Amino acid sequence: MAHYTRTATTVNEQIDILFRRGLDITVDDQTIHRLENIGYFKFKGYCFPFYSEKDKFALKNPQQNKKYTFDEIYQSYMLDQKLHLLLLGLTNRIETQFKARLGYYIAMNYGPLGYKNKALFRNEELYNNWQARSQNGQQNALERNESYVKHYQTDYENDFPIWVVLEMASFGDVSKLFSDISTVDQKTFARQYGQSYVYVKSWIHFIVAVRNYCAHNSRTFRRQFHVAPRIDSKEKRLVTENYLNFGNLFSALFVAKKMCKSRRYFDDTVASIKHYFAAYPLVDIGYFGFPNNWESILANLVVS
């Protein structure tokens, strides 16, 4: 295994590297300032989709010998950042609602400590796995110095009701909990979303993945997520370009309309996305998975 031996480069040298690779870029104060704030490594990640081969930019218009510009890639980065914040807020809202509703369902059907009832789970192994994850969530909450944890430890001998357990749990763990409970309970709970439990299980798993991409500021521009949501074939036909066959930001917004119980919050998010699309005109929204008629598709999407 070889060691890393390359030397660090100045911002001016980084600009020269991008120029030699075929990007239309010049040395000026604004470009230097932007690269200093983004970092060459992260900016380079937004260059990859524009390469024709390793370390070489494709021509935007080969007939006119027209190159891609620094501003085009910079706008791609900026729009990605804006969408991350919007989707992060939306997925956080969905997480809060899902935890609240699942906690209420378990409490009302199995009691406040229902997560300790093996009958809630599809088998004993899944039950044991959840107990271990629940303990991890409790430990993480302690490390965050959440005052309510000590309250339940001292006053109730470590008996945490389900609504507290879910508050301590990560979104990923809550998604796993839903997939681990009995099929009957999954079906019953999923009725709140007006969908088959198969879709709700897929959607919440996908929303967790989207939230993680956005929270960790990973590039979502021209990127297919490692998971894709399961969507009814009739609804897929709403999008002729087959964008919904893949895990991307448009499919995340499509699923979010089904999952988000705050209609105004969702509509405000859509309005903000439209605003940012207009603010960064050099970016092709198709690179985020959005068809040209994305607004009308969402407007015509039936939500229970």
C-alpha positions as CSV (number, residue, x, y, z in Angstrom):
1,M,0.0,0.0,0.0
2,A,1.5,3.3,-1.1
3,H,1.7,6.4,1.2
4,Y,0.3,9.8,0.2
5,T,3.3,11.8,-1.1
6,R,1.7,14.7,-2.9
7,T,2.4,18.3,-1.7
8,A,-0.2,20.8,-0.8
9,T,-1.2,23.4,-3.4
10,T,-2.1,27.0,-3.1
11,V,-5.5,28.3,-4.3
12,N,-3.8,29.9,-7.3
13,E,-2.2,26.5,-8.2
14,Q,-5.6,24.8,-7.8
15,I,-7.2,27.3,-10.2
16,D,-4.4,26.5,-12.7
17,I,-5.1,22.8,-12.3
18,L,-8.7,23.3,-13.1
19,F,-7.8,25.4,-16.1
20,R,-5.4,22.8,-17.4
21,R,-8.1,20.2,-17.1
22,G,-10.4,22.2,-19.3
23,L,-12.5,24.4,-17.1
24,D,-13.2,28.0,-18.1
25,I,-11.8,29.7,-15.0
26,T,-9.7,32.8,-14.3
27,V,-7.7,34.0,-11.3
28,D,-9.6,36.8,-9.6
29,D,-10.5,37.8,-6.0
30,Q,-14.1,36.3,-6.2
31,T,-12.9,32.9,-7.5
32,I,-10.1,32.7,-4.9
33,H,-12.6,33.7,-2.1
34,R,-15.1,31.0,-3.2
35,L,-12.5,28.3,-3.4
36,E,-11.1,29.2,0.0
37,N,-14.6,28.9,1.5
38,I,-15.5,25.7,-0.3
39,G,-12.2,23.9,-0.3
40,Y,-10.6,22.4,-3.4
41,F,-11.4,18.8,-2.5
42,K,-15.1,19.5,-2.1
43,F,-15.3,21.6,-5.2
44,K,-13.6,18.9,-7.2
45,G,-16.4,16.6,-6.2
46,Y,-18.8,18.8,-8.1
47,C,-16.5,18.8,-11.1
48,F,-16.6,15.0,-11.5
49,P,-20.0,14.9,-13.2
50,F,-18.6,17.3,-15.9
51,Y,-15.6,15.1,-16.8
52,S,-15.4,13.2,-20.0
53,E,-12.5,11.1,-18.7
54,K,-10.3,11.1,-15.6
55,D,-9.1,14.7,-14.7
56,K,-10.5,16.1,-18.0
57,F,-13.6,18.3,-18.4
58,A,-15.9,17.5,-21.3
59,L,-16.8,20.3,-23.7
60,K,-20.2,21.8,-23.0
61,N,-20.7,22.4,-26.8
62,P,-18.1,20.5,-28.9
63,Q,-19.3,22.1,-32.1
64,Q,-18.5,25.6,-30.7
65,N,-15.6,24.4,-28.6
66,K,-17.5,25.9,-25.6
67,K,-16.2,24.9,-22.1
68,Y,-18.0,24.6,-18.8
69,T,-17.4,27.6,-16.6
70,F,-16.4,27.9,-13.0
71,D,-19.7,29.7,-12.3
72,E,-21.8,26.8,-13.6
73,I,-20.1,24.4,-11.2
74,Y,-20.2,26.9,-8.4
75,Q,-23.9,27.4,-8.9
76,S,-24.4,23.6,-8.8
77,Y,-22.6,23.5,-5.5
78,M,-24.6,26.5,-4.1
79,L,-28.0,25.1,-5.2
80,D,-27.0,21.7,-3.7
81,Q,-26.3,23.5,-0.3
82,K,-29.7,25.3,-0.4
83,L,-31.6,22.1,-1.2
84,H,-29.8,20.3,1.6
85,L,-31.1,22.7,4.2
86,L,-34.6,22.6,2.8
87,L,-34.7,18.8,2.7
88,L,-33.1,18.5,6.1
89,G,-35.8,20.7,7.6
90,L,-38.5,18.7,5.8
91,T,-37.2,15.3,6.7
92,N,-36.7,16.4,10.3
93,R,-40.4,17.4,10.4
94,I,-41.3,14.0,9.0
95,E,-39.1,12.3,11.6
96,T,-40.8,14.2,14.5
97,Q,-44.3,13.3,13.2
98,F,-43.4,9.6,12.6
99,K,-41.9,9.2,16.0
100,A,-44.9,10.9,17.7
101,R,-47.5,8.8,15.8
102,L,-45.6,5.5,16.2
103,G,-45.1,6.1,19.9
104,Y,-48.8,6.9,20.3
105,Y,-49.8,3.8,18.4
106,I,-47.6,1.5,20.5
107,A,-48.6,3.2,23.8
108,M,-52.3,2.9,23.1
109,N,-52.2,-0.7,21.9
110,Y,-49.4,-2.2,24.1
111,G,-49.0,0.3,26.9
112,P,-46.3,2.9,27.7
113,L,-43.7,0.1,28.0
114,G,-45.1,-1.8,25.0
115,Y,-41.7,-1.9,23.3
116,K,-40.7,-4.5,26.0
117,N,-43.6,-6.7,24.9
118,K,-42.3,-9.5,22.6
119,A,-45.8,-9.7,21.0
120,L,-45.1,-6.4,19.4
121,F,-42.3,-7.9,17.3
122,R,-42.2,-10.3,14.4
123,N,-39.8,-12.6,16.3
124,E,-37.6,-12.8,19.4
125,E,-34.4,-11.9,17.5
126,L,-35.9,-8.6,16.3
127,Y,-37.1,-8.0,19.9
128,N,-33.6,-8.5,21.3
129,N,-32.1,-6.3,18.6
130,W,-34.4,-3.5,19.5
131,Q,-33.7,-3.7,23.2
132,A,-30.0,-3.4,22.4
133,R,-30.6,-0.4,20.2
134,S,-32.8,1.2,22.8
135,Q,-30.0,0.9,25.3
136,N,-27.6,2.6,22.9
137,G,-30.1,5.4,22.4
138,Q,-30.3,5.8,26.2
139,Q,-26.5,6.0,26.5
140,N,-26.3,8.5,23.7
141,A,-28.9,10.7,25.3
142,L,-26.9,10.5,28.6
143,E,-23.8,11.7,26.8
144,R,-25.8,14.6,25.4
145,N,-26.7,15.4,29.0
146,E,-30.4,15.2,28.4
147,S,-32.0,16.0,31.7
148,Y,-35.1,13.9,31.2
149,V,-32.9,10.7,31.1
150,K,-31.8,11.2,34.7
151,H,-35.4,11.9,35.7
152,Y,-36.6,8.6,34.4
153,Q,-33.6,6.7,35.8
154,T,-33.9,8.0,39.3
155,D,-37.7,8.4,39.6
156,Y,-38.9,5.4,37.6
157,E,-36.0,2.9,37.9
158,N,-35.0,3.1,34.3
159,D,-38.6,2.5,33.0
160,F,-38.7,4.8,30.0
161,P,-42.1,5.0,28.2
162,I,-42.2,4.5,24.5
163,W,-42.4,8.2,23.7
164,V,-39.2,8.9,25.6
165,V,-37.5,5.9,24.0
166,L,-38.3,7.1,20.6
167,E,-37.1,10.6,21.4
168,M,-33.7,9.1,22.4
169,A,-33.6,6.9,19.3
170,S,-32.1,7.9,16.0
171,F,-34.3,8.2,13.0
172,G,-32.6,5.1,11.5
173,D,-33.4,3.1,14.6
174,V,-37.0,4.1,14.5
175,S,-37.3,3.1,10.9
176,K,-35.8,-0.3,11.8
177,L,-38.3,-0.6,14.7
178,F,-41.2,-0.1,12.3
179,S,-39.9,-2.8,10.0
180,D,-39.4,-5.1,13.0
181,I,-42.8,-4.9,14.5
182,S,-45.5,-7.4,13.6
183,T,-46.9,-7.2,10.1
184,V,-50.4,-6.7,11.5
185,D,-49.2,-3.7,13.4
186,Q,-47.4,-2.4,10.4
187,K,-50.5,-2.6,8.3
188,T,-52.7,-1.0,11.0
189,F,-50.2,1.9,11.6
190,A,-49.7,2.5,7.8
191,R,-53.4,3.4,7.4
192,Q,-52.5,6.8,8.9
193,Y,-50.6,7.5,5.7
194,G,-53.3,6.0,3.5
195,Q,-50.8,3.5,2.0
196,S,-49.8,-0.1,2.1
197,Y,-47.3,-0.8,4.9
198,V,-44.9,-2.0,2.2
199,Y,-44.7,1.5,0.8
200,V,-44.5,3.2,4.2
201,K,-41.7,0.9,5.3
202,S,-39.8,1.7,2.1
203,W,-40.5,5.5,2.3
204,I,-39.3,5.9,5.8
205,H,-36.1,4.0,5.1
206,F,-35.6,6.3,2.1
207,I,-36.3,9.5,4.0
208,V,-33.7,8.4,6.6
209,A,-31.1,8.0,3.8
210,V,-32.0,11.4,2.3
211,R,-31.8,13.1,5.8
212,N,-28.4,11.6,6.3
213,Y,-27.1,12.8,2.9
214,C,-28.3,16.3,3.7
215,A,-27.1,16.3,7.3
216,H,-23.6,15.2,6.3
217,N,-23.6,17.7,3.4
218,S,-22.9,14.9,0.9
219,R,-23.2,15.9,-2.8
220,T,-26.7,15.1,-4.1
221,F,-26.1,16.9,-7.4
222,R,-26.0,14.4,-10.3
223,R,-26.0,11.6,-7.8
224,Q,-28.2,8.5,-7.3
225,F,-28.7,7.5,-3.7
226,H,-27.8,4.1,-2.5
227,V,-31.5,3.4,-1.9
228,A,-34.6,4.2,-3.9
229,P,-38.2,4.4,-2.6
230,R,-40.8,1.9,-3.7
231,I,-43.5,3.8,-5.7
232,D,-46.8,2.5,-7.1
233,S,-46.6,1.9,-10.9
234,K,-49.6,4.2,-11.5
235,E,-47.8,7.1,-9.8
236,K,-44.6,6.4,-11.6
237,R,-46.5,7.0,-14.9
238,L,-47.0,10.6,-13.7
239,V,-43.4,11.2,-14.6
240,T,-42.7,10.2,-18.2
241,E,-39.0,10.6,-17.9
242,N,-38.9,7.8,-15.3
243,Y,-37.2,10.0,-12.7
244,L,-39.0,8.1,-9.9
245,N,-37.2,4.9,-10.7
246,F,-34.2,6.3,-8.9
247,G,-33.2,7.7,-5.5
248,N,-32.8,11.4,-6.0
249,L,-34.0,14.7,-4.6
250,F,-37.2,14.8,-6.6
251,S,-38.2,11.3,-5.6
252,A,-37.5,12.5,-2.0
253,L,-39.9,15.4,-2.4
254,F,-42.4,13.1,-4.0
255,V,-42.3,10.7,-1.0
256,A,-42.2,13.6,1.5
257,K,-45.6,14.9,0.2
258,K,-47.0,11.5,1.1
259,M,-45.3,11.4,4.5
260,C,-45.4,15.0,5.8
261,K,-48.5,15.8,7.8
262,S,-47.9,19.5,7.8
263,R,-49.2,20.6,4.4
264,R,-48.2,24.3,4.8
265,Y,-44.7,23.3,5.7
266,F,-44.4,21.1,2.7
267,D,-45.9,23.8,0.4
268,D,-43.5,26.4,1.8
269,T,-40.6,24.0,1.1
270,V,-41.8,23.7,-2.5
271,A,-42.0,27.5,-2.9
272,S,-38.4,27.9,-1.5
273,I,-37.2,25.2,-4.0
274,K,-38.8,27.1,-6.8
275,H,-37.1,30.3,-5.7
276,Y,-33.7,28.7,-5.6
277,F,-34.1,27.1,-9.0
278,A,-34.7,30.6,-10.3
279,A,-31.8,32.1,-8.4
280,Y,-29.3,29.6,-9.9
281,P,-30.3,29.6,-13.6
282,L,-27.0,27.9,-14.8
283,V,-28.0,24.6,-13.2
284,D,-30.0,22.0,-15.0
285,I,-32.6,20.8,-12.4
286,G,-32.7,17.5,-14.1
287,Y,-29.3,16.8,-12.5
288,F,-31.2,16.7,-9.2
289,G,-33.9,14.4,-10.7
290,F,-36.4,17.1,-11.3
291,P,-38.4,16.9,-14.5
292,N,-39.4,20.3,-16.1
293,N,-43.1,19.9,-14.9
294,W,-42.1,18.9,-11.4
295,E,-44.5,21.5,-9.8
296,S,-47.6,20.2,-11.6
297,I,-46.6,16.6,-10.8
298,L,-46.5,17.4,-7.1
299,A,-49.7,19.5,-7.2
300,N,-51.6,16.6,-8.8
301,L,-50.2,14.0,-6.4
302,V,-53.0,12.6,-4.3
303,V,-52.4,12.5,-0.6
304,S,-54.6,10.7,1.9
